[in-house]
Amino acid sequence: MHTTTNPFMTLPQKSGAPLCIQNNTAVPLASYRLAVKDLFHMAGLPTSAGNPDWLSSHPLPLATSPVVTNLIQHGARFVGKTLTDELAYSLNGQNKHYGTPENPAAPDRLPGGSSSGSATAVSLNLADIGLGTDTGGSIRVPASYQGLFGLRPTHGEISTDHMVALAPSFDTVGVMTRDLTTLENTVAVLLPHLHDTETLPLSLVTNLTDGCGHREAILQWHETQASLHPELFMPPCELTTEAWQTGETFRVIQGYEIWQQHGHWLSNNRPDIASDIQLRLNSCAALTSHEVNEAKQRRDAFNAWFSEVVSNRILVMPTTPGISPLLSTPAESLAGYRNQLLSLTSLAGLSGCPQLHLPLFTLNNAPCGLSLLGPRGSDRQLLKIARTLLSGKQE
């Protein structure tokens, strides 16, 4: 797959409802440029969902996603729709049809997906707000790989109307930015009803750092921050999730929902799709009702337990196992790595909890970081804590 320095889709405006672009300097996002992942419908522009067969087989949208409308009405200036992995069903950031957006922070490595184009647009300073989606990590992963701030909000708090769904019980709208201030201002527009008055203590999940390439950096950061801000921290903890098979549970339920959403179109149109994504789609089609029912039971049991875990703390954990894989990594190796990645990202996916990625570290000249994961509705509290942790440090 070829890489491209252009993270935007080339989609000519066609007939249909006019695209409304406002530029009001008196509103909070007036100075910000907005890049929109090509899953969100915008009146007057086609939606490809990363696949030309999808583009050619779906009508021109006549309505605009409410989240896009909200950001534009608050002053953000739309600058383009961005590349995505096909149907958003990958964490790599690759697209065999339209190109793989470059990772400016590590050009020989994957950009992360599926919100790859939005991340690259922000990294290249072609946009200030990268609007994307996160089902299994598609905000958190590219934010980690490209050294950006990224928030996967509480599931269900931001409307997903008028966008191409992947797995609705996991799909969230998310945002990536180069600095914390821009993220704070954007989230204030998207989640004005949530508050940051309560402050829960932070607890490092030590066993989740096992096997991570930046484990020592996380442990050193924790030691330093706990010394500087002892009032913010409680003792580290360990989370053992094997009983719920979180990664596998997520995979099965996600696969079931994907086939419910797209199985009819896939069967009828037989689109040209990248081989790794096609293999996963074949697995979606083969899932049995027994597998799905068992996975749903495990999810319910996990969520009952996990809601208690995060009721009195905010978890500090690695976002990804380390830096981005090289572009030259073989497909079979990426498939194995995906399972390791999902073991981390599935916690927020299954629980619907918000997760904030902080770009704190560099390893082998490539970025990585850690996340704050809190209870549902704690989105703005995570940002408030991040502001304290980053005080005195350049954003």
N, C-alpha and C positions, 0 to 999 in steps of 0.2 A: 504494500500500500504506500502511495506517495504522500509525503508531507507537504503542507502548504502554509505559507505565512499569512494567508488571507483566511481569517476565521469566519467570514460571513458567507451566507448563501447568496448566489446570484439568482434572484427570483424576481422577474419583471412584474411590475404592478399591472394587474389586469382589470377588466371591468368588474364592477361589484360595488359594494358600499365603500365610500371614501375612507381612507386611512386618516384618522384624526391625530395630528401632531401639534401639541400645544407648547408654547414657550412663554411662560409667565414668570417674570423675575421676582414676583412677590410671594412665591410659594417655596416650600422648604427644599425641594430637590432641583431648584432652577439651574444650578451650575453643573448638574450631572448628566452624562451621556449614558444611554440605556441600550445594552445589547440583549436581544431576546432570543432564547433558544427556539429552534424551529420545530417546536411541539405546540407552542401557543398560537392559537388562531388570532389573526389580525385582519379585520375587514379590508378587502382590497388586495390582500397578499395571499398567495397560495401557501399551504403548509406541506412540507415534504416528509416530516418525521424521519429524515435521514435516508429516505429511499425513493428513487425515481419512479418506481412502480406505484408506490403509495401516492406520490404527487400526481401522477397521471390518472389515477382511478378514483380520486376524490374531488368533489366540487369545491369551487372557490369559497372560502369562508365569508359569510355575510355579517358576522358579529365578531367583536374583539374580546379577548380574554379579560375578565374584570380586573385581574391583578395588573395587567398591562395598562388598562384604562386608568386605574388608580394611580399608578406611578406617573403616567403622562399628565394626568390632571393635577398632580402635585409638582409638576415642573420638569420632570425628567425628559430629556430629548432623545427620542428614538433614533438610533443610528444604524440599525440593521438586524436581520434575523441570522442566527449563528448555527454553525455545523453541529450535528449531534450524531452519535452512533445510531445505527438503524433501529427504529422503534424504541430507542433509549435503552436497549437491552444489552448493555455492555458497560464495563467500568474502565475500559482501555482508552477510549477516546479516538478510536480508529474508524474510518469510513472509506470503504473501497470505491465508492461511487464519486464522492465529492472531495476526497482527500482527508488526510489526518492533520488537524491543526498542529502547528509547531508548539512545543513547550519552550517558551523563551527562557525560562529559568534553567533548563537542562535540555538543550536541543537534540541530544542523542537519546532522549528518553521519552516515554509515552506522555501525552498531555493529561491523561485521566479523562474518564467519561462517566456518564454520557454527555454531560454539559460541557464538552470540551471546547467548543467554539466560544461560548460565553466566557469561560476561564481565560482562554488565549486572548480574546479581545481586551479583557481587563489587564492582563499581564503586559500586553503590547501598548497599553495606554491609548487604545482606540475606543475604550468605553470606561466609565467609572463604576457602573453597576452592571454586573453580569447576572441576568435573570435565567434561572434554570429550574430543573426538577431534581428531586432526590427520591428514589424508590429503594435502591439497595446501596446508595452511597454516591450518587451522581453529582452532588454538590461537594460533599466532604472529600472525596477522592481527588478530583481535579484541583481543589483548593490546596490539599496537601502536596500534590505533585508539583504545583506551580508557585507555591509560596504565597498564597492568598488567604485572606480571612473568608470563612464560609459558614453559613448558618443553614442547617436543616431545621426548620421550625417545628413546633408541635403539630402532629398530624391533624388535619381538619381545621386548623385555625385560619388558613388562607384558601380562598376558593380555587378549585381546580376546574371550574366550568370553562368551556370553550378551549380545551386543549386536548391533545391526543393522550389518552390514558395508557398506562402500562399495566399496573396492578393497583387498583383504586384503594385497597385497604392499607397500602404502603405509600402511594404517591403523595409527595408534598411539593410545594413551590418553595424554592430556595434562592439564596442570593450569595454572590461572591464579590469581594471588593479588595482593593490594594491596601486600604487602611481601615482602622476601626471606626473612625469618625463617620466615614461614608456609610458603613454598615449600620451604625447606630441611627443615623438619620433616615436611612431607608426602612429599617425595621420599625421605627416610630410611625412611619406612614402605613406600613403593612399590618402592624399589630398594635394599633393605638389603644385597644381595650385591655391589653396586658400591662401589668405594672411590675416594678422592680423593687418594691418596698421591703420585701423579706429577703434576708441573706442567709442561705444555708451554708454550712461549712463544707470545705473541699476534702475529698478523700481519694488518694491515689490508689488505683486498683493494680497492685503490684504484679499479680500473676499474668495480667494481660500484656505486660511489657516483655514477658518471656519470649524469646525468639525474635524480638523486634531489633532491627538494625540500629536504632537510635535509643536503645534501652538505657545506656549509661548517660546519655544526654538528658533523658527524662528524669532519671533518678537524681542527677546533679541539680537540675532545675528545681525539682521538688524540695530538695534539701535547702537550697538558697531561698526559695520563696517562703517556705515554712518558717525560716529564721527571720525573714524580713516582715512577714505578715502572720504571726502565730495565731492571731484572732480569726483568721480565715480558714485554718486547717484543723481537721480532726485526724486521728491516726489512720494510716493506710489500711486497706482492706484487701481481701481476695474474693473473687466471684467465681464460683464453680457452676458452669451452665451445662455441663455434659448431660445432665438428666433430661434437659429439654431439647438437646441437639439443635441449638439455636440456628446455626448455619443451614443445616438440612431442613429444619422446620420452615425457615424463611424461603428456601429454594422451592419447596413443594407448594406452599401457598401462593407464592409469587407466580410459579409456573401455571398453576390452576387458573389464576385470575387472568394471566396473559392469554391463555387459550380461550377463556370466556370472552375476552375483549376482541381478540384478533383471529381466532381460529377459523371463523367462517371466511374472512377475507383472505387469509393465507391459503386455505384449501381451494378456494375458487380462483385465485389469481396466480398462485405459484410464483411469487415475486423472486427476483434475483437478490439473494441476501448472502452476506459474508458467511463462510463455512462454519466459523465458530459459533456465530449467533444461530445459524440454521440447526446446528447440533442441539443447542439448548431448546430451540423451538420444537424439535422432534421429541425431546424429553418431556416438554410440556404436554404435547398431544398424547403421550403414552401414560401419563399419570392415572392411577386408578382411584376410584372413590374411597377405597379403604385407606390408601396413602394420604389422601387429602383430609379425610375425617380425623385420622390419627394426628396429623400435623396441626390441625385446628385445635384439637384437645391439648396438645403440648403447648401451643401458643397461649391458650387461655390459662393454663397452669403457670407458665413462665410469667405472664403479665401479672397474675395475682401475687407472685413472689417478688417480681422486680419492682412493682409499685411500692411495696414496703421498703425495699432496699433504698430507693431514691426519695423516700418520703422525708428523710431527715438529713440528706447529704447531696452534694453534687459530685459526681464521679469525675476523676481526672484519669484519662486513658489515652493510649495512642490512637490516632485516627486511622492510620494505615500501618502495615508491618515495617515500613521504612520508606526509603526514597522510591521514586518511580522506576519500574523495570525499563531496561533498554529497549529501544525500538526493534533491535535485532533478536529479542527473546523469542524462542520457538513457541508456536501456538500451544503445544502440549504443556510447556512449562507455565505459560500464562493461565491455562485452565486450572492447574494445581494451585497457582498463586491466588486465583480468584476465590478458592475455598478458604484460604487463610485470611484473605481480605474480608470475606463475608462473616467470618467468625467475630470480627470487630464491628463491622457496620450493621449487622443484623440486630444488635441490642436496641438501638434506636428505632430500627425498622419495625421490629415486632411490637415494641412497647408504645410507639408513637411519641416518644419523648424527644425534646429538642436537643440538638448537639451542635456545639460551636467549635469550629477548628481554628486554632491559633498557629500561625506560621513562625515558630520559634527557633528552629534548628536548621543547620546545614550539615550534610554528610556527603563526603566525596563530591563537593561542589554542587550538590543538588539539595533542594529544600525538603523539609518534612516538619512535623510538629506534633501537637497533641490536642486533645479535645476536652471540653467541659460538657458533660451530659447531665441534665437535671430532670426533675419531674415535669410532667405535662404542665404547660402554662408558664414555665420559668424562663422563657426565651429572653426577655429583657433583663432578667436577673443575671443570666449568663454574661450578657454584654457588660453589665455594671461591674461584675467581678473581674472580667477581662480588663476593663479600664483600670481597676486598682492594680492588678498584677502587672500591667504594662506601664504603670506610672514611672516616669524617669527613664523609660526605654523608648527609643524612636519607633513609631508604628511601622 
